[in-house]
Amino acid sequence: MPSYRIRDAAELLGVSDDSLRRWADSGRVATSTDSAGRRVVDGADLAEFARATATPVPEVGPIDRESARNRFVGLVTRVLRDGVMAQVEVQCGPFRVVSLMSREAADELGLEPGVTAVASVKSTNVVVEVPKS
């Protein structure tokens, strides 16, 4: 299972390094030290924390423009596999992206809670909108 340095974990959560250090110091986020003595967060723990602390997406007004393609970097928080298919959840900041794919694809990508992944969303499935200013 991967572990993340404080800086990298903070970036994935969309917060400052200092915020994550304060959360770790207060016991809100569990940390350990790696072989070089650096403070790290276990990937599975980080994924659970990301899921538990995700905030709702704010409402926007009327839409002015749309985008055809978007990429969201985040942490895999859940993988459900059956014989043929896999449902993969990725927490991308405050956004939860769910993908259905073949189990073979999920296995080949090594998708497990705590792994960093990029969710690429095509406009035929999801359209991103920009509110009027």
Residue pairs with C-beta under 8 A, 6 or more apart in sequence:
1 42
1 43
1 44
1 112
1 114
2 43
2 114
2 115
2 116
3 32
3 34
3 40
3 41
3 42
3 43
4 12
4 40
4 41
4 43
4 46
5 34
5 38
5 39
5 40
6 17
6 20
6 21
6 24
6 31
6 38
6 39
6 40
6 41
7 17
9 20
9 29
9 40
9 41
9 46
10 16
10 17
10 19
10 20
12 46
12 50
12 73
12 74
12 75
12 116
13 20
13 46
13 49
13 50
13 53
13 93
14 93
14 94
20 29
20 41
21 39
23 29
24 30
24 31
24 39
24 41
28 49
29 41
29 45
29 46
29 49
30 41
30 42
30 45
31 39
31 40
31 41
32 39
32 40
32 42
33 39
33 40
34 40
41 49
42 114
43 75
43 113
43 114
43 115
44 112
44 113
44 114
45 114
46 75
46 114
47 75
47 76
47 77
47 78
47 91
47 113
47 114
48 77
48 113
50 74
50 75
50 77
50 91
51 77
51 78
51 89
51 91
51 96
54 91
54 93
54 94
54 95
54 96
55 94
56 94
57 94
57 95
60 129
60 131
61 131
61 132
62 131
62 132
63 129
63 130
63 131
63 132
64 129
64 130
64 131
64 132
64 133
65 129
65 130
66 123
66 127
66 128
66 129
66 130
67 123
67 127
67 128
67 130
68 122
68 123
68 127
69 120
69 121
69 122
69 123
70 120
70 121
70 126
70 128
71 118
71 119
71 120
71 121
72 90
72 92
72 93
72 95
72 97
72 118
72 119
72 120
72 121
73 92
73 116
73 117
73 118
74 90
74 91
74 92
74 93
74 95
74 97
74 116
74 117
74 118
74 119
75 90
75 91
75 113
75 114
75 115
75 116
75 117
76 88
76 89
76 90
76 111
76 112
76 113
76 114
76 115
76 116
76 117
77 89
77 90
77 91
77 96
77 113
78 87
78 88
78 89
78 113
79 86
79 87
79 88
79 89
79 106
79 111
79 112
79 113
80 86
80 87
81 103
81 106
81 107
82 103
83 103
84 102
84 103
85 100
85 101
85 102
85 103
86 100
86 101
86 102
86 103
86 105
86 106
86 107
86 111
87 98
87 99
87 100
88 98
88 99
88 100
88 101
88 106
88 111
88 117
89 96
89 97
89 98
90 96
90 97
90 98
90 99
90 117
90 119
92 119
97 119
97 121
99 119
109 117
111 117
121 128
